């Protein structure tokens, strides 16, 4: 969301309304960035990626007339990936230490995000969790691990039967963290 900082109260009210309407079916975590931050290009890697998606035709729910967004190129995205990856790995490591049914969604999300960022570092631009994980499994030295599809993860989460999919996700996370450590040591 692009708005002045003073809008934060209204943003939180709207967020609470959306979360109530969704009844916990999805987590919401909007980002508020000011027009000044956009103009100065003070962007987080995630925001740079979202702006790039908008440039590629992803839908916008609402845009103020005359709003001009900065243009984000693939080189900037690859650079952003290098800066975001360490934080994603740290978060994934923390989630792995507490792996359980309640953390499955976040653990899976961070596995996919880490793989997407690693692929971008190698100029591979996959989208969609299943395609990202398949492409990452072909990276040199990273053995293919059978990770359930997004549909299987979502189904297990909705049905409250996460134990069956948790094991392959944690195995994939362990393998990725081991591979990542070896890459850094090389």
Secondary structure, DSSP 4 states (H G I P E B T S, - for coil): -B--GGGHHHHHHHHHHHHHHHTTSS------B-HHHHHTT---HHHHHHHHHHHTT---S---TT--PPP--HHHHHHHHHHHHHHHHHHHHHHHHT-SGGGHHHHHHHHHHHHHHHHHHTT----SHHHHHHHHTTSTT-----PPPHHHHHHHHHHT--HHHHHHHHHHHHHHHHHHHHHHH-
